[in-house]
Amino acid sequence: MPTKADSQDIPKFDYQEVLRDVARSMVRLKRPERLLKLITRFIDRQFGLTHTSLLVLDPKKGRYVFVNSKGAKRLPVGLVKFDIDHPLMQWFSGSKKKLPVQKDFLFLSDVKKMLSRAEFRMAANSRGDLLAGIQKTMQNLNIELLVPGYFKDTLVGLLMLGRRVNGRSFTTQEVTFFQTLAHDCSMAVKTTEYNQNLIEQNQELANRLEEIERMRAKEQRTYYEIMRSLAEEVHAKEPYIFSHVSEVERLGIMTAREMGIGLSGKTKDLLSAALVLHDVGKIGIPDSILCKPGQLTPEEWQIMKTHVEKGARILEPLTDFKKVREIIMAHHERFDGNGYPRGLKGDEILIEARIICVVDSFHAIVSSRCYREGHSIDYAIHEIQKCAGAQFDPVVVDAFLRALKIELQKKGEVPSSLAEYISK
Ligand SMILES: [Fe+2]
């Protein structure tokens, strides 16, 4: 039991200052192990005990393990472990009301006194068994005083203190000090555990979100591939002899580059998708109209025009393709405002749509169909130039023809109609 002591018995330090230091360290240290070791070492040096040991609950393993032990009779940290049903843990973990003494600390002398009382000596007395187990452990490990540390109702750890080397007893003030330290240790352990759990939960959440995003991207990619196949099918129906889709994509990218439009990553992907999918809505146009060799009647033409809205609607499941849908909606708008479906003009029309308008028309003119031969490049260039400023954006036409000249130069087949376009 704690005793009153002469002033010379009290260690020369400021209890409050030490506790303030501990509190500050709790906030500063991200991992509590260092703080727990500092506390163990401090008690060992300041109080001159045979040993100072600290036992802490490892929640993942469900047992109590030593984090540190100091002093001449220090315990083998790492070797000694206590399960939650060990008598020591049972004593401090059980409800305080059911036990005959308070559980804020336990001296070996108190255990002995309790065991000497008849009620605990009786056979089949569980409290007696518990106390006998505690006495045995305390004697084996040279423990004079046990001070538990709680967080709410959970026993987080036990401060195990050996005898004083000088033989003096602990004072009440010292026991209170140990209790505060044990409480602080428990707070530090639990706070770190809480933070760690939070980090792990956040990480798990981030991993799940990443997985969902991966799956979503995969679904979107699959849907895009299906749409691309549909777009190719549309042109196979019309039908073009050569791949209209990939040629329009190539010419469009080439023109955008010539115009100095920054094409990287997502910007390029979106432009490519728009170039590839701009006519995907034609999948909803009857073959009798789509594949009609001759002129369309006004009624048929009205139906044909709906392919822009149909295309935008088909792509709605592609949530990342909002801009692609807007481009598709605008690819039949004319620079002079006489296009459809909204009659936009000039800069009101997205630049990507203005590019599609030019390259799609150019490729349609030069492409052979099953019912007619494709026109010459010269003829197509003439037609495109003729419509610059009316159907087409003249700036886009210029860029397209410059890019076309560069490409044809490489093949050594520049038509005279491109003579005015100087390679950069
Ligand atoms: Fe179209």
Residues whose N, C-alpha, C, O or C-beta is under 5 A from the ligand:
A	BS01	LIG	H278 D279
